[in-house]
């Protein structure tokens, strides 16, 4: 199953830092790009169905560290 989520940041620099950090997360089918604006980062990945998938939690924690939030 595929999941998509978008995060918003106060500045383009923070969004870009988040985007580059997320690119290195180990997630199946991970696709990361700017979202609606240069302050948004859109992420798509596939859930791991056979076990607990902590990807979204990891993304939320990383976004929060950079002052971002899920939209």
C-alpha positions as CSV (number, residue, x, y, z in Angstrom):
1,X,0.0,0.0,0.0
2,X,1.3,3.5,-0.9
3,X,1.3,6.4,1.5
4,X,1.7,10.1,0.7
5,X,2.3,12.9,3.1
6,X,3.2,16.6,2.8
7,X,5.1,18.8,5.3
8,X,5.2,22.6,5.5
9,X,8.1,24.6,6.8
10,X,8.6,28.3,7.6
11,X,11.4,28.8,5.1
12,X,12.6,27.3,1.9
13,X,16.0,26.5,3.5
14,X,14.4,24.3,6.2
15,X,12.2,22.6,3.6
16,X,15.3,21.9,1.5
17,X,17.2,20.6,4.5
18,X,14.3,18.2,5.3
19,X,14.1,17.1,1.7
20,X,17.7,16.2,1.5
21,X,17.7,14.4,4.8
22,X,14.6,12.4,4.0
23,X,16.2,11.2,0.7
24,X,18.5,9.0,2.8
25,X,15.8,7.3,4.9
26,X,15.4,3.6,4.2
27,X,11.8,3.3,2.9
28,X,10.4,1.1,0.1
29,X,9.6,3.1,-3.0
30,X,10.6,6.5,-1.4
31,X,10.0,9.6,-3.6
32,X,10.7,13.0,-2.2
33,X,10.1,16.4,-3.9
34,X,9.0,19.9,-3.2
35,X,5.2,20.1,-2.7
36,X,2.7,22.9,-3.4
37,X,5.4,25.6,-2.8
38,X,9.1,25.7,-2.0
39,X,8.1,25.6,1.7
40,X,6.4,22.2,1.3
41,X,7.9,18.8,0.9
42,X,5.8,15.9,-0.6
43,X,6.8,12.3,0.2
44,X,5.5,9.0,-1.2
45,X,6.5,5.6,0.0
46,X,5.1,2.1,0.4
47,X,4.0,0.7,3.7
48,X,5.8,-2.4,5.0
49,X,2.7,-4.6,5.5
50,X,4.3,-7.6,7.3
51,X,5.6,-5.6,10.2
52,X,5.3,-2.3,12.1
53,X,6.2,0.6,9.8
54,X,7.8,3.5,11.7
55,X,8.4,5.6,8.6
56,X,5.7,8.2,9.2
57,X,6.8,8.5,12.8
58,X,10.4,9.1,11.7
59,X,9.3,11.7,9.2
60,X,7.1,13.5,11.8
61,X,10.0,13.6,14.3
62,X,12.5,14.9,11.7
63,X,10.0,17.6,10.5
64,X,9.3,18.7,14.1
65,X,13.1,19.1,14.7
66,X,13.2,21.5,11.8
67,X,10.1,23.4,12.8
68,X,7.8,21.7,10.2
69,X,4.4,20.1,10.4
70,X,2.3,17.7,8.4
71,X,-0.4,19.4,6.3
